[in-house]
Amino acid sequence: MIHILAICASILGFGCLCAAMARHQKDMLGRTLSRQAQPWLRGAGGAVLLVALATDMAGLGAANGAIAWFGHLTIGAAMAVIGLKWKTA
């Protein structure tokens, strides 16, 4: 269950980071966001990735949680890229 939560948090975090980039906003949201919203999305994306780290460390211990976090980040980033490519295709 810890792995599923961390992977979902990673996907959400990378989704927020993608939405913070002007080049992906049109593909994801259908419009561009204001310049004031971009730092908020960037901060939210980073915070959600830290939540994934905290989830992993709480469930698996500090050492194993940090190692699992990198794997979960990889899966989350891959899913975000696949989602962007699938949406634009």
Summary of the structure (lengths in Angstrom):
residues: 89
radius of gyration: 13.8
end to end distance: 32.4
largest distance: 41.6
contacts: 272
relative contact order: 0.21
helix: 87%
strand: 0%
